[in-house]
Amino acid sequence: MRPEASELILYVDNEEWLYRRKIAIFHALAKKKERGIYSSLLAPKAFAALLDTAAKQYTREFGSITDRWNQLFSTTHRREAAEHFAHEFKDWYEVDYPTTRHGSGKR
């Protein structure tokens, strides 16, 4: 993974408001999975707006005045980060998604 994608992933995971948005996307994808309309090929697209926002905020916070967010974090970097989050979602769904969704009967 490229350093820029790793940095963007770390930034999302360490900024509370961005992390909450990521978890909200995880829940939305979980609902799609439950309804049988989830597509692993389309899952990275669900994170596009989140990663664009994170890249813009990161550049505002740590970049210089001349830095452009879409050059600091290119489309390739953001796509790589989105694919990472899509893989992370699969792990999260199997391990951390509430057991009520997996049929244990607990609420």
C-alpha positions as CSV (number, residue, x, y, z in Angstrom):
1,M,0.0,0.0,0.0
2,R,1.3,3.4,-0.9
3,P,2.2,5.8,2.0
4,E,-0.4,8.3,1.0
5,A,-3.2,5.7,1.2
6,S,-2.0,4.6,4.6
7,E,-1.9,8.1,5.8
8,L,-5.4,8.8,4.7
9,I,-6.7,5.5,6.3
10,L,-4.9,6.5,9.6
11,Y,-6.4,10.0,9.4
12,V,-10.0,8.6,9.0
13,D,-9.5,6.2,11.9
14,N,-8.1,8.8,14.2
15,E,-10.5,11.7,13.6
16,E,-13.7,10.9,15.5
17,W,-16.2,12.5,13.2
18,L,-14.6,10.7,10.2
19,Y,-14.5,7.4,12.0
20,R,-18.2,7.7,12.9
21,R,-19.0,8.2,9.2
22,K,-16.9,5.2,8.3
23,I,-18.9,3.0,10.8
24,A,-22.2,4.4,9.4
25,I,-21.1,3.3,6.0
26,F,-20.2,-0.1,7.4
27,H,-23.8,-0.3,8.8
28,A,-25.3,0.7,5.5
29,L,-23.3,-2.0,3.7
30,A,-24.3,-4.5,6.3
31,K,-28.0,-3.8,5.6
32,K,-27.3,-4.3,1.9
33,K,-25.6,-7.6,2.7
34,E,-28.7,-8.7,4.8
35,R,-31.0,-7.8,1.9
36,G,-28.9,-9.7,-0.5
37,I,-28.0,-6.7,-2.7
38,Y,-24.4,-6.2,-1.5
39,S,-21.7,-6.2,-4.2
40,S,-18.1,-6.5,-3.2
41,L,-17.1,-4.8,-6.5
42,L,-19.2,-1.7,-5.7
43,A,-18.4,-1.6,-1.9
44,P,-15.3,0.7,-2.4
45,K,-17.5,3.3,-4.0
46,A,-19.4,3.7,-0.8
47,F,-16.3,5.2,0.8
48,A,-15.5,7.7,-2.0
49,A,-17.2,10.7,-0.4
50,L,-15.7,10.0,3.0
51,L,-12.2,9.8,1.6
52,D,-12.6,12.9,-0.5
53,T,-13.7,14.8,2.7
54,A,-10.9,13.3,4.7
55,A,-8.3,14.3,2.0
56,K,-9.6,17.8,1.9
57,Q,-9.6,18.1,5.7
58,Y,-6.1,16.6,6.0
59,T,-4.8,19.1,3.4
60,R,-6.3,22.0,5.3
61,E,-4.9,20.8,8.6
62,F,-1.4,19.7,7.6
63,G,-0.8,21.0,4.1
64,S,0.6,24.3,2.9
65,I,-1.4,27.0,1.2
66,T,-0.2,25.8,-2.3
67,D,-1.1,22.1,-1.7
68,R,-4.1,20.8,-3.5
69,W,-5.9,17.9,-1.9
70,N,-6.5,16.0,-5.1
71,Q,-2.8,16.1,-5.9
72,L,-1.7,15.3,-2.3
73,F,-4.1,12.3,-2.3
74,S,-4.6,11.3,-6.0
75,T,-7.5,9.2,-7.2
76,T,-5.3,6.1,-7.1
77,H,-4.4,6.8,-3.4
78,R,-8.1,7.3,-2.5
79,R,-9.2,4.2,-4.4
80,E,-6.6,2.1,-2.6
81,A,-7.8,3.4,0.7
82,A,-11.4,2.7,-0.3
83,E,-10.5,-0.9,-1.2
84,H,-8.8,-1.2,2.2
85,F,-12.0,-0.1,3.9
86,A,-14.1,-2.5,1.8
87,H,-11.8,-5.4,3.0
88,E,-12.0,-4.0,6.6
89,F,-15.8,-4.0,6.3
90,K,-15.8,-7.8,5.4
91,D,-13.8,-8.5,8.6
92,W,-16.0,-6.2,10.7
93,Y,-19.2,-7.8,9.4
94,E,-18.0,-11.3,10.3
95,V,-16.6,-10.5,13.7
96,D,-18.1,-7.3,15.1
97,Y,-21.5,-6.9,13.6
98,P,-24.1,-7.5,16.2
99,T,-24.9,-11.2,16.9
100,T,-28.7,-10.5,16.4
101,R,-28.0,-10.1,12.7
102,H,-26.3,-13.6,12.6
103,G,-29.3,-15.4,14.1
104,S,-28.3,-15.9,17.7
105,G,-31.6,-14.5,18.9
106,K,-30.1,-12.0,21.4
107,R,-31.0,-8.4,21.3
